[in-house]
Amino acid sequence: MAEVLLFHHALGLTEGVSAFADELRRAGHTVHVPDLYEGRTFEDLEAGAAYAQEVGFDVLTERGVRAADSLPRELVYAGFSLGVLPAQKLAQTRDGALGALLLSACVTESAFDRAWPEGLPIQVHAMEEDPFFVDDGDLAAARELVADAEDRELFLYPGSAHLFAERGTASFAPEATDVCVERVLGFLAGLKA
């Protein structure tokens, strides 16, 4: 079984993020879900993004990096949207990573101090018409990251919701979420420690 460090999106550590973590736990995986917002949650993306900007993306990313300090190095790093920043940074720069799961976001490989580690598997999941993912350059970054690598995959789902796996919101897409969870569980089951 894998040990996963999962980072929340701009709404904070919501019930939807916890529900996703619980899906992985039910399959036998250990999942850590740090609260980068220190207890705050938001109802809409605009308010959550404004708070993230106020705190600072670098500060939030470093909170995520520090959350890994007390954990083993052999982790799978996962993140939703904003949470992709610390997840991708740790996967690229912290030795011992077993894999990465990026949902609704992806940054360019050059955003961090190292290239993507050779042989480190990754899955990127997003909706094919999500304006944040498509128009902000995440889709291009994801395509570049997975290009010509057998252990790197990009999955695009029909629709335009950004936080499609966030249960309890209008953007929740149950069918896409079910397929995403199935693929994530397959990914975790196939990892070699």
C-alpha positions in Angstrom: 0.0 0.0 0.0 1.1 3.5 -0.7 1.5 6.5 1.6 0.1 9.7 0.1 0.5 13.3 1.0 -2.6 15.1 -0.5 -2.9 18.9 -0.7 -6.2 20.7 -0.9 -7.3 23.3 -3.4 -8.2 27.0 -3.0 -11.4 26.3 -1.1 -9.3 24.8 1.7 -9.5 21.5 3.5 -13.2 20.8 2.6 -15.4 17.8 3.0 -14.8 17.0 -0.6 -11.1 16.8 -0.2 -11.5 14.6 2.9 -14.0 12.4 1.0 -11.4 11.8 -1.8 -8.8 11.0 0.8 -11.2 8.5 2.5 -11.7 6.8 -0.9 -7.9 6.1 -1.0 -7.9 5.0 2.7 -10.7 2.5 2.1 -8.4 0.9 -0.5 -5.8 0.5 2.2 -3.6 3.5 1.5 -2.3 5.9 4.2 -3.3 9.4 3.3 -2.0 12.6 5.0 -4.0 15.8 4.3 -2.4 18.9 5.8 -4.4 22.1 6.2 -2.4 24.8 4.4 -5.1 27.4 5.3 -4.9 26.7 9.0 -8.6 26.0 9.5 -10.1 28.4 6.9 -12.4 27.2 4.2 -14.3 29.0 1.4 -17.6 28.6 -0.4 -16.4 29.8 -3.8 -13.2 29.8 -5.8 -12.9 33.5 -6.1 -12.9 34.0 -2.3 -10.5 31.1 -1.8 -8.1 32.3 -4.5 -8.2 35.8 -3.0 -7.2 34.4 0.3 -4.4 32.3 -1.3 -3.1 35.4 -3.0 -3.2 37.4 0.3 -1.2 34.7 2.1 1.0 34.2 -0.9 1.5 31.2 -3.1 5.1 30.8 -2.1 4.1 30.7 1.6 1.4 28.1 0.9 3.8 26.0 -1.1 6.4 26.2 1.7 3.7 25.1 4.2 3.2 22.1 2.0 6.9 21.4 1.8 7.2 21.6 5.6 4.2 19.2 6.0 6.4 16.6 4.4 9.3 17.1 6.9 8.0 14.6 9.5 6.9 12.0 6.9 9.0 9.3 5.2 10.6 10.2 1.9 8.8 7.3 0.0 5.6 9.2 -0.6 3.2 9.8 -3.4 2.5 13.5 -3.7 -1.0 14.6 -4.7 -2.8 17.9 -5.1 -5.9 19.5 -6.2 -5.5 22.8 -8.2 -3.6 25.1 -5.8 -2.4 22.0 -4.0 -0.5 21.0 -7.1 2.1 23.6 -6.3 3.5 21.8 -3.2 2.8 18.4 -4.6 4.7 18.9 -7.8 7.5 20.8 -6.1 8.0 17.9 -3.6 7.8 15.3 -6.4 10.4 17.0 -8.4 12.8 18.1 -5.7 12.5 15.8 -2.7 14.4 12.6 -3.1 12.5 9.3 -2.6 9.2 10.3 -4.2 7.2 7.3 -5.5 4.8 9.2 -7.8 2.6 12.2 -8.3 -1.1 12.8 -8.8 -2.0 16.2 -10.1 -5.7 17.2 -10.3 -7.0 20.2 -12.1 -3.6 21.9 -12.4 0.0 21.4 -13.6 2.9 23.8 -13.7 5.8 23.8 -16.1 8.6 21.5 -15.2 11.0 24.5 -15.2 9.0 26.1 -12.3 11.2 24.2 -9.8 14.9 23.7 -9.3 15.1 20.2 -11.0 13.8 18.4 -14.0 11.2 15.8 -13.5 13.0 12.8 -12.1 13.6 10.0 -14.6 11.3 7.1 -14.0 9.0 8.9 -11.5 5.4 8.1 -12.6 2.7 10.8 -12.7 -1.0 11.1 -13.5 -2.6 14.5 -14.4 -6.4 14.6 -14.3 -8.5 17.6 -15.5 -11.6 18.4 -17.5 -10.9 19.1 -21.1 -12.7 22.5 -21.2 -11.8 23.7 -17.7 -10.9 27.4 -18.5 -8.4 27.5 -15.6 -6.6 24.4 -16.8 -6.7 25.2 -20.5 -6.4 29.0 -20.6 -3.8 29.4 -17.8 -1.3 27.1 -19.5 -1.7 24.0 -17.3 -2.8 21.8 -20.2 0.3 22.8 -22.2 2.5 22.1 -19.1 0.8 18.8 -18.6 1.2 17.7 -22.2 4.9 18.7 -22.1 5.5 16.8 -18.8 3.9 13.6 -20.0 5.3 13.6 -23.6 7.2 10.6 -24.7 7.2 8.9 -21.3 5.4 5.6 -20.6 5.0 6.2 -16.9 3.4 9.6 -17.2 -0.3 10.0 -18.1 -2.7 12.9 -18.8 -6.4 12.1 -18.4 -8.9 14.6 -19.7 -12.6 14.3 -18.8 -15.6 15.7 -20.7 -16.7 19.0 -19.1 -15.5 22.4 -17.9 -15.6 22.2 -14.1 -12.4 23.1 -12.4 -12.9 21.2 -9.1 -14.8 18.3 -10.7 -14.0 15.9 -7.8 -15.3 18.3 -5.1 -18.4 16.6 -3.6 -21.1 18.9 -2.4 -20.5 21.6 -4.9 -22.2 22.6 -8.2 -19.0 21.7 -10.0 -19.0 18.1 -8.8 -19.0 15.6 -11.7 -19.7 12.1 -10.2 -19.0 10.1 -13.3 -15.7 11.8 -14.0 -14.8 11.5 -10.3 -15.5 7.8 -10.2 -13.3 7.2 -13.2 -10.6 9.4 -11.7 -10.6 7.6 -8.4 -10.5 4.2 -10.3 -7.4 5.4 -12.2 -5.8 6.8 -9.1 -6.3 3.6 -7.2 -4.8 1.6 -10.2 -1.8 4.0 -10.2 -1.2 3.5 -6.5 -1.6 -0.2 -6.7 1.0 -0.4 -9.4 3.7 1.6 -7.7 6.9 -0.1 -6.6 8.3 1.0 -3.2 
